[in-house]
Structure formats: structure tokens, C-alpha cells
Amino acid sequence: MSLDYLIAWLMIFLRSIGVVLQLPVIAGRPIPIPVRIGICTCLATLLAGIVPAAPMPLALWPLVTAMISEVVVGLALGFVTRLAFAAVEMAGRLMASEIGLLAMPGMGVPEPASEPLAALMLAFSVVLFFLFGGHHAVIAALARSFHHAAAGRALLDVGAGLALINGTARVIELGLRIAAPFIAMNFLVTLAFSALARAVPKTNVFILSLSARSLVGFGLLGSAGALIARYLYTEFGDMPLKMLQLLPGR
């Protein structure tokens, strides 16, 4: 086993770490560190023999710089994979607010105890991710990334920053699209009970509207699975292309 092979293996391992660190949370808990290291080790071992070879720096500082670059590129690629799940989390919080569950605001991973609907939506998206073969697409994009930026020569494209900004904007758009039926439902329920309050002033429309909104909202939630799956199927299918758009020579 040559020194060049070991250095190339290390570079693939570091880029894989950046991608694996951005994997979605499963069952409300992050993937344990030993499992993450094991996944990266397997990926590096499988890819080390098939990725294009590149001259490896043997001096200390060029080697350290190359290692840092691999981690940065891996994190950028993994960030793209995380955007679809962030959109689902945002949609879950919006849906909980519209239904009346009043999810606690936050930027972290939804917790079932405080944000049951957002956590349910995230778990549902993780199931669809594996069901639609999203994990295979991510691994294929990771392997393909070494043809655009060889191991030890990791470099982002000039337009990578703009691509990440557009991807972040896509999170807001997709989250609003998923939650749009629930926003419309809340508007129609509020409008209906506002008319009822004008017609029957003595009716306690506030209490009645809460019950009606929750009842209609849960009914809508039970029939929204196909719509959510359709959006996520498109997002997971476009994920490898969006990952490779960050690299030069695409």
C-alpha cells in the first residue's frame, strides 16, 4: 500500500465526513459518532480505488491546507443535502401553528416533546429519503465529485456561494408550498367563523373556531402525505445535481 494511496484515502475520508455530518437526524437523535466514522471509513475504502488520482502534497502545510479544503467542500455538499429536510421542518412548524398546536419557535431539530408535528414531518421525510433512494443519490454524487475536484485538490466553484444562497431561498419556497394548504384552511375557517360571529353575535366563535380548525387541520394532514411525497421526490431527485453545481468543471 503506497503513501499516495493512504493520503488519497485520507482525503476521501475527510470529504465524506463533511457530507455525513449533515445527514438528517433519525428518530429524534443524531447519528452516534462511531457510526459516522464507520460510514466514512467504508466510503473512503470503497472509493479510494476508483477516484481519479492526483499528486498529493507531502509537505506539512500544503497537506494541512488540503485536508481543511476537503472538509469544507464536504460540508458544502452535505449542506445541500440538508436543505430539503430544513424545508420540511419549517413546513411542520407552520402547519402546527395553523392547526392550533402552537409549536415552540426554534432553529434546532424539532423535539417530539415540544414540537410533535414538526418532529413527525421530519421523521416522515427521512423515511421518504431512504424509500426514494436519496442515500444512493448522495453517495453517487459524492463519488462523482472527485471527478470535478480530485482528492487533495478540493475546490469550490466561483458561483458556489450564489448556488448556496439560491438553495437557502428554495427552503423557504418549499416550506411554504408544503404548508400552503394549511394556511389556506386556517384562512377559510377564520373567514367562516367571522361571518358566523356577525350573524350570531352571542356565539362564542373563538372556542368553536379552535375546535373546528384542529378537526379540519388533522383531516387535511391525513390526506397531505401524497402531496408532501411529491415535493420531496422532486427535491431528492435534484439533490445530486445541486451538489455537483458547487464544484468546478461540471
Contacts in CASP RR format, 6 or more apart in sequence:
PFRMAT RR
TARGET T0000
AUTHOR 0000-0000-0000
METHOD contacts of the structure
MODEL  1
MSLDYLIAWLMIFLRSIGVVLQLPVIAGRPIPIPVRIGICTCLATLLAGI
VPAAPMPLALWPLVTAMISEVVVGLALGFVTRLAFAAVEMAGRLMASEIG
LLAMPGMGVPEPASEPLAALMLAFSVVLFFLFGGHHAVIAALARSFHHAA
AGRALLDVGAGLALINGTARVIELGLRIAAPFIAMNFLVTLAFSALARAV
PKTNVFILSLSARSLVGFGLLGSAGALIARYLYTEFGDMPLKMLQLLPGR
3 56 0 8 1.000
3 58 0 8 1.000
4 53 0 8 1.000
4 56 0 8 1.000
5 48 0 8 1.000
5 49 0 8 1.000
7 56 0 8 1.000
7 58 0 8 1.000
7 63 0 8 1.000
7 152 0 8 1.000
8 48 0 8 1.000
8 51 0 8 1.000
8 53 0 8 1.000
8 54 0 8 1.000
8 56 0 8 1.000
8 151 0 8 1.000
8 152 0 8 1.000
9 44 0 8 1.000
9 45 0 8 1.000
9 48 0 8 1.000
10 44 0 8 1.000
10 67 0 8 1.000
11 56 0 8 1.000
11 66 0 8 1.000
11 67 0 8 1.000
11 70 0 8 1.000
11 151 0 8 1.000
11 152 0 8 1.000
11 154 0 8 1.000
12 43 0 8 1.000
12 44 0 8 1.000
12 47 0 8 1.000
12 48 0 8 1.000
12 51 0 8 1.000
12 146 0 8 1.000
12 151 0 8 1.000
13 40 0 8 1.000
13 41 0 8 1.000
13 43 0 8 1.000
13 44 0 8 1.000
14 67 0 8 1.000
14 70 0 8 1.000
14 71 0 8 1.000
14 74 0 8 1.000
15 70 0 8 1.000
15 71 0 8 1.000
15 73 0 8 1.000
15 74 0 8 1.000
15 77 0 8 1.000
15 142 0 8 1.000
15 145 0 8 1.000
15 146 0 8 1.000
15 151 0 8 1.000
15 154 0 8 1.000
16 39 0 8 1.000
16 40 0 8 1.000
16 43 0 8 1.000
16 44 0 8 1.000
16 74 0 8 1.000
16 142 0 8 1.000
17 36 0 8 1.000
17 40 0 8 1.000
17 71 0 8 1.000
17 74 0 8 1.000
18 71 0 8 1.000
18 74 0 8 1.000
18 75 0 8 1.000
18 77 0 8 1.000
18 78 0 8 1.000
19 74 0 8 1.000
19 75 0 8 1.000
19 77 0 8 1.000
19 78 0 8 1.000
19 81 0 8 1.000
19 138 0 8 1.000
19 142 0 8 1.000
20 31 0 8 1.000
20 36 0 8 1.000
20 39 0 8 1.000
20 40 0 8 1.000
20 43 0 8 1.000
21 36 0 8 1.000
21 75 0 8 1.000
21 78 0 8 1.000
22 75 0 8 1.000
22 78 0 8 1.000
22 79 0 8 1.000
22 81 0 8 1.000
22 82 0 8 1.000
23 31 0 8 1.000
23 36 0 8 1.000
23 81 0 8 1.000
24 82 0 8 1.000
24 85 0 8 1.000
24 122 0 8 1.000
24 125 0 8 1.000
24 126 0 8 1.000
24 129 0 8 1.000
25 31 0 8 1.000
25 109 0 8 1.000
25 122 0 8 1.000
25 126 0 8 1.000
26 126 0 8 1.000
27 123 0 8 1.000
28 109 0 8 1.000
28 111 0 8 1.000
28 112 0 8 1.000
28 119 0 8 1.000
28 122 0 8 1.000
28 123 0 8 1.000
30 109 0 8 1.000
43 139 0 8 1.000
43 142 0 8 1.000
47 142 0 8 1.000
47 143 0 8 1.000
47 146 0 8 1.000
50 143 0 8 1.000
51 143 0 8 1.000
51 146 0 8 1.000
51 147 0 8 1.000
51 150 0 8 1.000
51 151 0 8 1.000
52 146 0 8 1.000
52 147 0 8 1.000
52 150 0 8 1.000
52 151 0 8 1.000
53 150 0 8 1.000
54 150 0 8 1.000
54 151 0 8 1.000
54 152 0 8 1.000
54 153 0 8 1.000
56 63 0 8 1.000
56 66 0 8 1.000
56 152 0 8 1.000
57 63 0 8 1.000
57 65 0 8 1.000
57 66 0 8 1.000
57 152 0 8 1.000
66 152 0 8 1.000
66 153 0 8 1.000
66 154 0 8 1.000
69 152 0 8 1.000
69 154 0 8 1.000
69 155 0 8 1.000
70 151 0 8 1.000
70 152 0 8 1.000
70 154 0 8 1.000
72 154 0 8 1.000
72 156 0 8 1.000
73 145 0 8 1.000
73 149 0 8 1.000
73 154 0 8 1.000
73 155 0 8 1.000
73 156 0 8 1.000
73 246 0 8 1.000
73 247 0 8 1.000
74 154 0 8 1.000
76 156 0 8 1.000
76 160 0 8 1.000
76 164 0 8 1.000
76 246 0 8 1.000
77 141 0 8 1.000
77 142 0 8 1.000
77 145 0 8 1.000
77 243 0 8 1.000
77 246 0 8 1.000
78 138 0 8 1.000
78 243 0 8 1.000
79 164 0 8 1.000
80 164 0 8 1.000
80 167 0 8 1.000
80 239 0 8 1.000
80 242 0 8 1.000
80 243 0 8 1.000
80 246 0 8 1.000
81 138 0 8 1.000
81 239 0 8 1.000
81 243 0 8 1.000
83 167 0 8 1.000
83 168 0 8 1.000
83 170 0 8 1.000
83 171 0 8 1.000
84 125 0 8 1.000
84 129 0 8 1.000
84 174 0 8 1.000
84 232 0 8 1.000
84 235 0 8 1.000
84 236 0 8 1.000
84 239 0 8 1.000
85 122 0 8 1.000
85 125 0 8 1.000
85 126 0 8 1.000
85 129 0 8 1.000
86 171 0 8 1.000
87 170 0 8 1.000
87 171 0 8 1.000
87 172 0 8 1.000
87 173 0 8 1.000
87 174 0 8 1.000
87 175 0 8 1.000
87 178 0 8 1.000
87 235 0 8 1.000
88 121 0 8 1.000
88 122 0 8 1.000
88 124 0 8 1.000
88 125 0 8 1.000
88 175 0 8 1.000
88 178 0 8 1.000
88 228 0 8 1.000
88 232 0 8 1.000
89 108 0 8 1.000
89 109 0 8 1.000
89 110 0 8 1.000
89 118 0 8 1.000
89 121 0 8 1.000
89 122 0 8 1.000
90 171 0 8 1.000
90 172 0 8 1.000
90 175 0 8 1.000
90 179 0 8 1.000
91 121 0 8 1.000
91 174 0 8 1.000
91 175 0 8 1.000
91 176 0 8 1.000
91 178 0 8 1.000
91 179 0 8 1.000
91 228 0 8 1.000
92 103 0 8 1.000
92 110 0 8 1.000
92 115 0 8 1.000
92 117 0 8 1.000
92 118 0 8 1.000
92 121 0 8 1.000
92 178 0 8 1.000
92 179 0 8 1.000
93 103 0 8 1.000
93 105 0 8 1.000
93 106 0 8 1.000
93 110 0 8 1.000
93 115 0 8 1.000
93 117 0 8 1.000
93 118 0 8 1.000
94 175 0 8 1.000
94 176 0 8 1.000
94 179 0 8 1.000
94 182 0 8 1.000
94 183 0 8 1.000
95 117 0 8 1.000
95 121 0 8 1.000
95 178 0 8 1.000
95 179 0 8 1.000
95 182 0 8 1.000
95 221 0 8 1.000
96 102 0 8 1.000
96 103 0 8 1.000
96 115 0 8 1.000
96 116 0 8 1.000
96 117 0 8 1.000
96 118 0 8 1.000
97 103 0 8 1.000
98 179 0 8 1.000
98 182 0 8 1.000
98 183 0 8 1.000
98 185 0 8 1.000
98 186 0 8 1.000
98 213 0 8 1.000
98 217 0 8 1.000
99 117 0 8 1.000
99 182 0 8 1.000
99 186 0 8 1.000
99 213 0 8 1.000
99 214 0 8 1.000
99 217 0 8 1.000
99 218 0 8 1.000
99 221 0 8 1.000
100 210 0 8 1.000
100 213 0 8 1.000
100 214 0 8 1.000
101 116 0 8 1.000
101 117 0 8 1.000
101 214 0 8 1.000
103 110 0 8 1.000
103 114 0 8 1.000
103 115 0 8 1.000
103 117 0 8 1.000
103 118 0 8 1.000
104 114 0 8 1.000
104 115 0 8 1.000
109 122 0 8 1.000
110 118 0 8 1.000
110 119 0 8 1.000
110 121 0 8 1.000
110 122 0 8 1.000
111 119 0 8 1.000
112 119 0 8 1.000
112 120 0 8 1.000
117 221 0 8 1.000
121 228 0 8 1.000
124 225 0 8 1.000
124 228 0 8 1.000
125 228 0 8 1.000
125 232 0 8 1.000
128 228 0 8 1.000
128 229 0 8 1.000
128 232 0 8 1.000
128 233 0 8 1.000
128 236 0 8 1.000
129 135 0 8 1.000
129 232 0 8 1.000
129 236 0 8 1.000
132 232 0 8 1.000
132 233 0 8 1.000
132 236 0 8 1.000
132 237 0 8 1.000
133 236 0 8 1.000
134 236 0 8 1.000
134 237 0 8 1.000
134 239 0 8 1.000
137 236 0 8 1.000
137 237 0 8 1.000
137 239 0 8 1.000
137 240 0 8 1.000
138 239 0 8 1.000
138 240 0 8 1.000
138 243 0 8 1.000
140 240 0 8 1.000
141 239 0 8 1.000
141 240 0 8 1.000
141 243 0 8 1.000
141 244 0 8 1.000
142 243 0 8 1.000
144 240 0 8 1.000
144 244 0 8 1.000
145 243 0 8 1.000
145 244 0 8 1.000
145 247 0 8 1.000
148 244 0 8 1.000
148 247 0 8 1.000
148 248 0 8 1.000
148 249 0 8 1.000
148 250 0 8 1.000
149 155 0 8 1.000
149 156 0 8 1.000
149 247 0 8 1.000
149 248 0 8 1.000
155 247 0 8 1.000
155 248 0 8 1.000
156 246 0 8 1.000
156 247 0 8 1.000
156 248 0 8 1.000
157 163 0 8 1.000
157 245 0 8 1.000
157 246 0 8 1.000
157 247 0 8 1.000
157 248 0 8 1.000
157 249 0 8 1.000
157 250 0 8 1.000
158 248 0 8 1.000
160 245 0 8 1.000
160 246 0 8 1.000
160 247 0 8 1.000
161 246 0 8 1.000
163 242 0 8 1.000
163 245 0 8 1.000
163 246 0 8 1.000
164 246 0 8 1.000
167 242 0 8 1.000
174 231 0 8 1.000
174 235 0 8 1.000
176 183 0 8 1.000
177 231 0 8 1.000
178 227 0 8 1.000
178 228 0 8 1.000
178 231 0 8 1.000
181 220 0 8 1.000
181 224 0 8 1.000
181 227 0 8 1.000
182 217 0 8 1.000
182 220 0 8 1.000
182 221 0 8 1.000
185 213 0 8 1.000
185 216 0 8 1.000
185 217 0 8 1.000
185 220 0 8 1.000
186 213 0 8 1.000
189 209 0 8 1.000
189 212 0 8 1.000
189 213 0 8 1.000
189 216 0 8 1.000
190 209 0 8 1.000
190 213 0 8 1.000
193 205 0 8 1.000
193 208 0 8 1.000
193 209 0 8 1.000
193 212 0 8 1.000
194 205 0 8 1.000
196 203 0 8 1.000
196 205 0 8 1.000
196 208 0 8 1.000
197 203 0 8 1.000
197 205 0 8 1.000
244 250 0 8 1.000
END
